[in-house]
């Protein structure tokens, strides 16, 4: 979908989002906060910080780096301070502590400490291209209806990978998230790795009492689904998800994550079922958004997906989970003081 077409299609939605931004209680300064969640990261964080230090930003753009120590057992603070000093302290950097294990809780802690309106979640093994932060700012500045933006990545492998790596690497946030740059709201989520986001909106969602149901990865537990949950909150808040193929980063994969034992554990661990409830709830309430088949098959495709979603909710979902998402939906809509405009 072209940007021009999307602007025309979402004219009313864009106006509503601008009004929402003005009504939100949370007001942050103009700039960008990079939030990096770390658990025993000292062995891999050096090149990540070096790539952050090499970001090309306009002089008027403020930037900060927030390192969230998620109950690490290594000497994270000393290591980070030493590396950042060698990089010349290009941006203010602070280290905060989050005792509750799980990347979802660490990201929430980072958001609570952020001072700027835009943010990027940079994992401790994500090597951002020099223009990454600037492009995130440009995309969010130009498109008020976009709440989350994601990019693509190429792997940096410490050792040769097993063959199955190349067929399943998308689960490791490697590759592309869509064939072309454009609106991917119908996809339902963007990777947490390298995610550009409106922190004002996310802070307001947290302030409304919306809590993560998925912890995400924690210590040696490979649970996923936290990025899908976060993306769903923004869809409920009437924002769109956007993929841009010019947003690029390298994803370092250490040898420990390329062993057969790791792959067996990772791919045998089911993704959190709760994100399926989010997706089906959104389908039932708000339709299929910009799905490529929507225009071709008109209402038939939307009706089919809604019936399928309803059957999933009835047959497989816990009523308590559905009630919880409904509560989140009401809380988030109270922030916008408006209901969704149907897509």
MOQUIPE-V209857 format. One line per field, one symbol per residue. burial: I if it has 24 or more other C-alpha atoms within 12 Angstrom, else O. A space follows every 50 residues. Layout:
# MOQUIPE-V209857
burial: ???
This chain:
# MOQUIPE-V209857
burial: IOOOOIOOOIOOIIOIIIOIIOOIOIOIOOIIIIIIIIIIIIOIIIIIII IIIIIOIOOOOIIIIIIIIIIIOOOIIOOIIOIIOOOOOIIIIIIIIIOO IIIIIIIIIIIIIIIIIIIIIIIIIIIIIIOIIIIIIIIIOOIIIIIIII IIIIIOOOOOIOOOIOOOIOIIIIIIIIOOIIIIIIIIIIIIIIIIIIII IIIIIIOIOIIIIIIIIIIOOIIIIIIIIIIIIIIIIIIIIIIIIIIIII IIIOOOIIOOOIIOOIOOOOIOIIIIIIIIIIIIIIIIIIIOOOOOOOOO OIOOIIOOIIOIIOOOIOOOOIOOIIOIIIIIIIIIOOIIIOI
